[in-house]
Amino acid sequence: MPKRMQDGRAPDTEYIAGLEKGLAVIEAFGQRQSALTVSEASEAVGISRAAARRCLLTLQHLGYADYDGKYYRLSPRVLRLGHAYVNSSPLPRFVQPIIEATSERTQRSMSVAVLDGSDVLVIARALVRRSLSSGLGIGSRLPAYCSANGRALLSEWPDSDIQRLLKQAPIRRLTAYTKTGASDILKEIRAVRGRGYALNDQEVEIGVRTIAVPIHSRSGQIAASLSMSAPPDGSDDAGNLVTLLPEIDAARSRIEALL
């Protein structure tokens, strides 16, 4: 019986399990785990200590990780992987000038994100000076269940698929305002379907309120999401962001015309 992959499918003969483990180890590093021991990497990825050690030693040998005798840390060389996506995919390149122009005009930060598993991945970002304290940037990940971008991206999914994702994804409370109940999250996503945009009121970060809209491809499917955020000083409330919908819609129309 062949070993099954993480999504339950039986791998074909060309599937490289070692590459899967190596990429999973890279993804185990994050803002909360910037340095990992072999044991921590093993636990985070769900592989043996021996396999984790081989992956980390290989990453170190290839220049993707540094080692101080106890902890492994990713090296700047890892940025090549993300840079390869930005350079090879047309989406980040042609949305960047559009969101920069809109951000400058509205004095609001903007992001474009895509769905990656149970998270959203920021692929383009335009910041205004007064919001530079925010740590969100290109390559940042946010949980889809509680972010405006995520709810916009999930709005075309059937309820059954959303419920399945919520059962599998780790649900945690990021702030006192974060909705963590499956019924509450589903209610919010249904509201996005009805009105065409998602509102997020401090569920990800205190003081930050965000509005997001889905970006559709020529086939009518959601390809990405476009969001605009109020500054972290809390001078805007979520309702005020709705007044900027014409600006967001204009930027979305320019993006969709290029897809």
C-alpha positions in Angstrom: 0.0 0.0 0.0 1.6 3.3 -1.1 2.1 6.0 1.6 -0.6 8.7 1.3 0.2 12.3 0.9 -1.0 15.0 3.4 -4.2 15.7 1.5 -5.1 12.0 1.4 -4.1 11.3 -2.2 -1.9 8.4 -3.1 1.4 9.8 -4.6 2.4 8.8 -8.1 5.9 7.4 -8.8 7.3 10.8 -9.7 6.3 12.4 -6.4 9.4 13.4 -4.3 8.5 13.0 -0.6 11.9 14.5 0.4 11.1 17.8 -1.4 7.7 17.9 0.4 9.4 17.6 3.7 12.0 20.3 2.9 9.4 22.8 1.8 7.4 22.0 4.9 10.4 22.8 7.1 10.9 26.1 5.3 7.3 27.0 6.0 7.6 26.0 9.6 9.7 29.2 10.2 7.6 32.2 10.8 7.1 35.4 12.8 6.6 33.4 16.0 9.2 30.8 15.2 12.1 32.6 13.6 14.6 30.0 15.0 14.1 26.3 15.3 15.9 23.4 16.8 15.8 20.0 15.1 13.3 18.8 17.7 11.1 21.9 17.1 11.2 21.5 13.4 10.3 17.8 13.7 7.3 18.6 15.9 6.1 21.5 13.7 6.2 19.5 10.5 5.2 16.2 11.9 8.3 14.2 10.7 11.0 12.3 12.5 14.0 14.1 14.1 16.3 12.3 11.7 14.3 13.6 8.7 14.1 17.1 10.1 17.8 17.1 10.8 18.5 16.0 7.2 16.2 18.7 5.8 17.8 21.4 7.9 21.4 20.3 7.1 20.5 20.3 3.4 19.0 23.8 3.7 22.2 25.0 5.5 24.4 23.4 2.8 22.5 25.1 0.0 22.7 28.5 1.8 19.0 28.7 2.7 19.6 28.3 6.5 22.1 29.3 9.1 23.1 27.4 12.2 24.5 28.7 15.4 25.1 25.3 17.1 21.6 25.0 18.5 19.2 27.0 16.4 18.6 27.0 12.6 17.4 30.3 11.0 16.4 31.0 7.5 19.0 33.0 5.5 18.3 35.9 3.1 18.7 33.4 0.2 15.2 32.1 0.9 13.9 35.4 -0.5 14.9 34.1 -3.9 11.9 31.7 -3.7 9.4 34.5 -3.2 11.1 36.7 -5.6 10.8 34.0 -8.3 7.0 34.0 -7.9 6.8 37.8 -8.0 8.9 37.9 -11.2 7.2 34.9 -12.9 3.6 35.8 -12.1 2.1 38.8 -13.9 -0.5 39.4 -11.1 1.9 41.0 -8.5 3.6 43.1 -11.2 0.6 44.7 -12.8 -1.4 45.3 -9.6 1.4 47.1 -7.8 1.2 50.4 -9.7 -2.6 50.4 -9.5 -2.8 50.0 -5.8 0.1 52.5 -5.2 -1.8 55.2 -7.2 -5.1 54.5 -5.2 -3.2 54.3 -1.9 -1.6 57.7 -2.6 -4.9 59.3 -3.6 -6.9 57.9 -0.6 -4.1 57.9 2.0 -5.1 54.4 2.9 -2.9 51.2 2.8 -3.9 48.6 0.2 -3.2 44.9 -0.3 -3.8 42.3 -2.9 -3.9 38.7 -1.6 -4.6 35.2 -2.8 -5.8 32.1 -1.0 -3.2 29.6 0.1 -4.8 26.7 2.0 -6.5 28.1 5.1 -4.5 31.4 4.9 -4.3 34.4 2.6 -1.0 35.4 1.2 -0.2 39.0 0.5 1.3 39.4 -3.0 1.2 43.2 -3.4 1.2 45.9 -0.8 1.0 49.8 -0.8 1.6 51.6 2.5 1.0 55.2 3.5 3.5 56.9 5.8 1.2 57.0 8.8 0.6 53.2 8.8 4.3 52.1 8.4 4.1 50.6 11.9 2.1 47.7 10.5 4.2 44.6 10.0 2.1 43.4 7.1 4.0 43.2 3.9 4.5 41.1 0.7 4.7 37.5 1.6 2.7 38.0 4.9 0.1 35.4 5.8 -3.2 35.9 7.6 -5.9 33.4 8.6 -8.6 33.4 6.0 -11.4 32.9 8.6 -10.9 36.2 10.3 -9.3 38.6 7.7 -11.3 40.7 5.2 -9.2 39.4 2.4 -9.8 35.8 3.4 -13.6 36.3 3.7 -13.7 38.0 0.3 -11.8 35.1 -1.2 -14.0 32.5 0.5 -17.2 34.2 -0.5 -17.6 32.1 -3.7 -17.2 28.8 -1.8 -20.2 26.6 -1.0 -21.1 26.7 2.7 -20.1 23.0 3.0 -16.6 23.7 1.8 -16.2 26.6 4.2 -17.4 24.5 7.1 -14.9 21.8 6.1 -12.1 24.4 6.0 -13.1 25.7 9.4 -12.9 22.2 10.9 -9.4 21.6 9.6 -7.9 25.1 10.1 -6.5 26.1 13.5 -8.9 28.7 14.8 -7.5 31.1 17.4 -8.5 34.5 18.8 -6.0 37.1 17.6 -7.7 40.0 19.4 -10.7 40.4 21.7 -12.8 41.1 18.6 -11.9 38.0 16.6 -14.8 35.8 15.7 -13.9 32.2 16.3 -17.3 30.4 16.2 -18.0 28.6 12.9 -21.5 29.9 12.7 -20.4 33.5 13.2 -17.6 33.2 10.6 -20.0 31.6 8.1 -22.5 34.4 8.7 -19.9 37.0 7.9 -18.9 35.2 4.7 -22.6 34.9 3.6 -22.8 38.7 4.2 -19.9 39.2 1.8 -21.8 37.3 -0.9 -24.8 39.5 -0.4 -23.2 42.9 -0.4 -20.1 42.3 -2.4 -17.5 43.3 0.1 -16.0 42.2 3.4 -15.6 44.4 6.5 -13.1 43.6 9.3 -13.3 45.5 12.5 -10.1 44.9 14.6 -10.4 41.1 14.3 -6.7 40.8 13.2 -5.1 43.7 14.9 -6.4 46.3 17.4 -7.0 49.6 15.8 -6.9 48.3 12.2 -10.1 48.1 10.2 -10.2 46.7 6.7 -12.6 46.5 3.7 -11.9 43.9 0.9 -13.5 43.0 -2.4 -13.0 39.9 -4.6 -11.1 40.3 -7.9 -12.6 38.1 -10.7 -10.9 36.6 -13.6 -12.3 36.7 -17.1 -14.0 33.3 -16.4 -15.8 34.9 -13.5 -14.0 33.0 -10.7 -12.3 34.8 -7.8 -8.6 35.1 -8.6 -7.5 37.4 -5.7 -8.8 40.0 -3.3 -8.2 43.7 -2.9 -8.3 45.4 0.5 -8.0 48.9 2.0 -7.2 49.5 5.6 -7.8 52.3 8.1 -4.7 53.5 9.9 -3.7 51.8 13.1 -4.4 55.0 15.1 -8.1 54.1 14.8 -9.1 57.4 13.2 -11.4 55.6 10.8 -14.1 53.2 11.7 -15.2 50.3 9.5 -18.3 52.2 8.3 -16.2 55.1 7.0 -14.2 52.7 4.8 -17.4 51.9 2.9 -17.4 55.5 1.6 -14.2 54.6 -0.2 -15.8 51.8 -2.2 -15.9 53.8 -5.4 -12.1 54.1 -5.2 -11.7 50.4 -4.5 -14.1 49.4 -7.3 -12.2 51.6 -9.7 -8.9 49.9 -8.8 -10.6 46.5 -9.0 -12.0 47.3 -12.5 -8.5 48.3 -13.7 -7.0 45.0 -12.3 -9.8 42.8 -13.8 -9.3 44.4 -17.2 -5.8 43.1 -17.2 -6.6 39.5 -16.1 
